[in-house]
């Protein structure tokens, strides 16, 4: 039995929310959307007429906005669809959206603003560091919170103290899971027995995948011939790549975000590296940033494969006038679905929106529920992580396509 961390103890233990954060205004724009009036009600009120307030937050501007926009759009699409079908027991969902610009302090400010505006649950945050900050703050309020895409294990579970973050869930798989899974795929399915790794040091996501890949690959009997790192903001990777090429690996694991991956792949091919590369879900969005030659024999794991749910893809295009941009949009959709699943249980119980009993009912329902999402049907394990299969994607030219479920 895992311990459930208390709200106040988590806030104290996390240590990621600076006191100065509350002094800085939340960056970017905010909006309020509902199928009824759409008007924001008084601060602190959890309902206005027949509405239920749900917060949706992510980086809508800044370096990682490609992820934030996808998550927020996917989540908003699902919530609007719920409203179009009559809402939750006749109540419309009022969607309050915030842009945290990919910054931890801004993320806490945005969350605090949403709490003041009376949200009953949160879809967010998106990337790991801001999500950790928001998770710490949300514990104080026992606010039901579902991140679509933050993958660091510590978002939902503190391994050192063996405690589950009671109010926090995720729709995506974790960093450790991705690293282990890709090591298993490389060794068992692709037959590689030696590999190299290149990753950004000091970044929870990148380091988490790299460390777990190395540990699992070696446990399987494989050999890591080189382990290279670089610093945030680096654009020249030829020193690390030259070192890797000198060790002659069969494959390179590159658990980084697509902006860096595109540069690494180009520079690798420029110096004559021909071995295949593997990655994690940070590769989602790589289409158009690397050529077919650079992507030859490359694989990465993801939550969703394009074409697997035409209804979602068509609805996204109809709503936003464009194809869904990457796999973070389906995850946003499923995160919102998870929140609504919990809200439905609280509403069915006749509880007062925003009360302690209401929020706990949402949390309890999610923890024991089954979500029939578009990234798969999933339940939640004892760490509040989804139990689901993984899509392995390869490339048809520059386009990622489903290779298999693994």
Secondary structure, 3 states (H helix, E strand, C coil): CCEEECHHHHHHHHCCCCHHHHHCCCCCCEEEECCCCCCCCCCCCCCCCCEEEEEEEECCCCCCHHHHHHHHHHHHHHHHHHHHCCCECCEEEEEEEEECCCCHHHHHHHHHHHHHCCCCEEECCCCHHHHHHHHHHHHCCCCEEEECCCCCHHHCEECCCCEEECCEEECCCCHHHHHHHHHHHHHHHCCCCEEEEEEECCCHHHHHHHHHHHHHHHHHCCEEEEEEEECCCCCCCHHHHHHHHHCCCCEEECCCCHHHHHHHHHHHHHCCCCCEEEECHHHCCCECCECCCCCCCCEEEECCCCCCCHHHHHHHHHHHCCCCCCHHHHHHHHHHHHHHHHHHHHHHCCCCCCCHHHHHHHHHHHHHCCEEECCEEEEECCCCCEECCCEEEEEECCEEEEEEEC
